[in-house]
Amino acid sequence: MPDITLSISEEAYKKMKEHRGIRWTEVIRDAIMGYIPRLEEGKREIMTEELLKELGSEFEKDLSEISFEEAVGLYEKMRKKEWKRFYTIQAV
């Protein structure tokens, strides 16, 4: 099996060391293998209008009632939680 070298921040390295039971090579391998199909299928992007139509008018109304800054903050919070969930599941 070929080897690769990966550079990470010192902070990430310290956090990884706190979780010695995790097989980080497997986490990275799974992330790469999960990403490849997205590349191969062209990662179909959805237009905003199409997404809003799919989510429904109630969602669009709720979305219009929050500020852009609040929406960005909520998105970032959701993204962090999703990454944590994803890598917790992958590590098990």
TORBA-266113 format. One line per 10 residues: number of its first residue (from 0); their letters; for each residue x, y, z of C-alpha. Coordinates in Angstrom, 3 decimals, m for minus. Each point is the difference from the previous one (the first is absolute). Layout:
! TORBA-266113
NUM) A) X Y Z  ...
! end
This chain:
! TORBA-266113
0) MPDITLSISE) 0.000 0.000 0.000  1.456 3.428 m0.913  0.799 2.482 2.776  m0.770 3.724 0.024  1.268 2.792 2.238  m2.509 2.361 1.562  0.721 3.350 1.656  m2.362 1.221 2.718  0.045 2.888 2.437  1.617 m0.390 3.397
10) EAYKKMKEHR) m3.418 0.564 1.590  m1.546 m2.863 m1.999  2.932 m2.246 0.915  m0.430 0.722 3.722  m3.733 m0.709 m0.209  0.669 m3.260 m1.827  2.411 m1.044 2.766  m2.805 0.488 2.547  m1.873 m2.830 m1.756  2.622 m2.726 m0.207
20) GIRWTEVIRD) m2.591 m2.751 m0.552  m0.987 1.421 m3.382  1.661 m1.488 m3.064  0.615 3.298 m1.771  1.292 m1.718 m3.124  m3.391 m1.685 m0.384  m1.857 3.282 0.593  2.031 1.700 m2.729  m0.287 m2.990 m2.366  m3.800 m0.062 0.486
30) AIMGYIPRLE) m0.232 3.746 m0.590  1.945 m0.324 m3.249  m2.059 m2.979 m1.162  m3.191 1.876 0.871  1.137 3.026 m1.985  0.971 m1.853 m3.177  m3.585 m0.948 m1.016  m1.004 3.658 0.338  2.778 0.909 m2.412  m0.920 m2.774 m2.398
40) EGKREIMTEE) m3.679 0.884 m0.130  0.795 3.659 m0.599  m1.563 0.953 3.333  m3.222 1.314 m1.452  m0.625 3.447 1.400  m3.511 1.177 0.729  m1.148 3.524 m0.714  m1.376 2.102 2.872  m3.410 0.337 m1.633  m0.211 m3.751 m0.537
50) LLKELGSEFE) 0.962 m0.682 3.623  m2.560 2.472 1.384  m2.712 m1.545 m2.184  0.939 m3.452 1.274  m0.015 1.139 3.647  m3.373 1.722 m0.329  m1.478 3.442 0.529  m0.103 m0.314 3.806  3.777 m0.427 0.100  0.469 2.918 m2.392
60) KDLSEISFEE) m2.160 2.192 2.263  1.975 m1.032 3.110  3.267 0.603 m1.825  m1.028 3.503 m1.069  m0.590 0.961 3.643  3.618 m0.410 1.133  2.968 2.237 m0.758  2.833 m1.064 m2.275  2.465 0.095 2.925  m2.266 m2.252 2.071
70) AVGLYEKMRK) m0.358 m2.404 m2.926  3.781 m0.177 m0.425  0.453 m0.620 3.721  m2.579 m2.779 m0.010  1.576 m1.539 m3.095  3.451 m0.018 1.615  m1.402 m1.533 3.190  m1.796 m2.702 m1.999  3.116 m0.710 m2.067  2.171 m0.495 3.108
80) KEWKRFYTIQ) m2.558 m2.352 1.518  m0.300 m1.962 m3.246  3.791 m0.423 m0.266  0.128 m1.138 3.623  m2.840 m2.467 m0.607  1.521 m1.296 m3.206  3.453 m0.619 1.434  m1.397 m1.496 3.207  m1.981 m2.500 m2.075  2.988 m0.727 m2.272
90) AV) 2.299 m0.607 2.953  m2.228 m2.677 1.525
! end
